[in-house]
């Protein structure tokens, strides 16, 4: 490692995952700096998201209707094959979702 260079790698030990960064000394006689960042929770969260997405995709694949998933900004984040055949109806779906957000609750909803 040359002076001032930095290298990073992942390391796993005792069931924990770490991002390890090694910084070379700036000049001769200086010390190396090694930083361990525990990224176990980040890895677990990413794995949960991937598994949840696959699970939802499997469910949506079995529904014989057009399905669109909207995010909090009412933008379509994913659709199934049936939905893609509907053409421009995504604007109507987004408009209905926006209207339902802004509607006053009915007596039966309270």
Secondary structure as UniProt FT lines:
FT   TURN            3..4
FT   STRAND          6..13
FT   TURN            14..15
FT   STRAND          16..23
FT   TURN            28..29
FT   STRAND          33..38
FT   HELIX           40..61
FT   STRAND          68..70
FT   TURN            72..73
FT   STRAND          76..79
FT   HELIX           81..84
FT   TURN            85..86
FT   HELIX           87..89
FT   HELIX           90..102
FT   HELIX           107..109
//
